[in-house]
Amino acid sequence: MLARLFDVLFPNRCVGCGRTGATFCDACRPRPEAARRVYGARGLAIDAAGRYAGVLRSAILLYKRGRRDAGDALSALLADRVADSLPTNCVLVPVPTTHRRRGERGFDQGVRLARALGARTGAPVLLALAQVAGDAQRGRTRRARLAARDRFACVAPDLIAGASVVLVDDVMTTGATLQDCANVLDRCGAHVAAAVVLAYA
């Protein structure tokens, strides 16, 4: 009842045109051809739903500010665009955000994205990583981003050993965060086969 009242008072609006009804209306929804496969510094294949620009960027920023409706729309978009490219028998491992960001938003966007993708594809989700350095990449120069190392730890080494892993994150800028996570998991005996993100910058 309360949720319905909230919807009436604060209707969902398209981030592109402002029309009420959905985060993306049919006209503004990012097109399938916007999806791209890009590669990290060490050749890690990263499938993205689109470029970090326009309506996709606007929706991601809303999600980062705590808008769960934007997150639901983005999760569905990611699943639509990358579900068919996931390796067989893979395990989805979300890239965790900082404890402070999680407290501000009330959720971890990477975990929500991974769980939505897992629900769509049947791939299991394992929360195998924790951020230990506590310093976000946002606001850093490209050089500083690429130099960042050892910001993550594996918290499930016995479960991840031998697994074929697909990392899940929201935005890929330089690929340094994904590579940092891949290095940690590789040292625990996993094979990081690929990564999927909402957008690449």
Secondary structure, DSSP 8 states (H G I E B T S, - for coil): -HHHHHHHHS--B-TTT--BT-SS-TTTS--GGG-EEEE-TT--EEEEEEESSHHHHHHHHHHHTT-HHHHHHHHHHHHHHHGGGS-TT-EEEE----HHHHHHHSS-HHHHHHHHHHHHH---B---EEE-S---STT--HHHHHH----EEES-HHHHTT-EEEEEEEEESSSHHHHHHHHHHHHTT-EEEEEEEEEE-
